[in-house]
Amino acid sequence: MNILPKIVKNDTQAGQDQMRQKILRRHAQIGGTLFGPVPKGHDRQFFCLDHGSWVWFESWKDNSGQQQSLTTRYDIQPNGIFKSQNGGGYQTISDTEAINLAKACELYLERVTTDYNKRVQPAV
């Protein structure tokens, strides 16, 4: 029995998964800066998870030194945009929040594209 094809395939998939995670982390970092500097001690991320899902994540230490975090997931569906916070139930977002999300997504795509182009185009 030849197991080499199985090993090579698994190594290739693992490499692709690692690259996807690296790219996603970079995009999340870029997205975290969309609304200004991230305060010291905070972690802020905003990224596109897949074709219809966006994630906003922020963590910080409160005044008592306790770690706090908030994860908001936006799912874009044909019948509306729904959000869930910290794994809770989904609710429809307001028109104002939908407009703000659309603006954030557009800005995110611009910045990610600019970052990508800087990395792949040779310096002149």
C-alpha positions in Angstrom: 0.0 0.0 0.0 1.4 3.4 -1.0 0.7 6.0 1.7 2.8 8.8 0.1 -0.2 10.3 -1.9 -2.1 10.6 1.4 0.8 12.2 3.2 1.5 14.7 0.4 -2.2 15.6 0.1 -2.5 16.1 3.8 0.7 18.3 3.9 -0.6 20.3 1.0 -3.9 20.8 2.7 -2.2 21.8 6.0 -0.1 24.3 4.1 -3.1 25.8 2.4 -5.0 26.0 5.8 -2.0 27.7 7.4 -1.7 30.2 4.6 -5.5 30.9 4.7 -5.2 31.5 8.5 -2.2 33.9 8.0 -4.1 35.9 5.4 -7.2 36.0 7.5 -5.1 37.3 10.5 -3.6 40.0 8.3 -7.0 41.0 7.0 -8.4 41.1 10.5 -5.5 43.3 11.6 -6.2 45.7 8.8 -9.9 45.7 9.5 -9.2 46.5 13.2 -7.7 49.9 12.2 -10.7 51.1 10.1 -12.1 53.3 12.9 -8.9 54.8 14.2 -6.0 53.7 16.3 -6.5 50.7 18.5 -6.1 51.8 22.2 -3.2 50.3 24.1 -4.2 47.0 25.7 -7.0 46.4 23.2 -7.3 43.9 20.4 -9.6 44.9 17.6 -10.4 42.9 14.5 -12.8 43.2 11.6 -12.8 40.7 8.8 -14.7 38.9 6.1 -15.1 35.2 7.2 -16.7 34.0 4.0 -18.9 35.4 1.2 -21.7 36.3 3.6 -20.2 36.6 7.1 -18.4 39.5 8.7 -16.9 39.5 12.2 -16.1 42.3 14.5 -14.0 41.3 17.6 -12.7 43.5 20.4 -11.1 42.6 23.7 -9.8 44.8 26.5 -9.2 45.0 30.2 -11.9 46.8 32.2 -11.2 49.2 35.2 -10.8 46.2 37.5 -8.3 44.5 35.3 -10.7 41.8 34.1 -10.4 40.7 30.5 -13.5 41.6 28.5 -14.4 40.8 24.9 -17.2 41.2 22.4 -17.6 39.3 19.2 -20.2 40.4 16.7 -21.0 38.3 13.7 -23.0 39.7 10.8 -24.6 37.2 8.4 -25.8 38.6 5.2 -28.8 36.7 3.9 -31.2 37.4 1.0 -33.9 38.4 3.5 -31.8 40.7 5.6 -28.7 41.2 7.7 -28.6 39.4 11.0 -26.1 39.8 13.9 -25.2 37.7 16.8 -23.1 38.9 19.7 -20.9 36.6 21.8 -22.7 33.5 20.3 -26.2 34.6 21.3 -29.2 34.5 19.1 -29.5 36.4 15.8 -31.4 39.6 15.4 -32.1 41.8 12.4 -30.0 45.0 12.3 -31.4 48.5 11.8 -31.1 50.4 8.6 -28.5 52.7 10.1 -26.4 49.8 11.3 -26.7 48.2 7.8 -25.5 51.4 6.2 -22.5 51.6 8.6 -21.7 48.0 8.0 -21.7 48.5 4.2 -19.4 51.5 4.6 -17.1 49.4 6.8 -17.0 46.5 4.3 -16.2 48.9 1.4 -13.4 50.5 3.4 -12.1 47.1 4.5 -12.0 45.8 0.9 -10.2 49.0 -0.3 -7.5 48.7 2.4 -7.1 44.9 2.0 -6.7 45.4 -1.7 -4.2 48.2 -1.3 -2.2 46.0 1.2 -2.2 43.1 -1.2 -1.1 45.3 -4.2 1.8 46.7 -2.1 2.9 43.1 -1.3 2.8 41.7 -4.8 3.9 44.6 -6.9 7.7 45.1 -7.2 9.0 48.4 -5.9 9.7 51.0 -8.6 
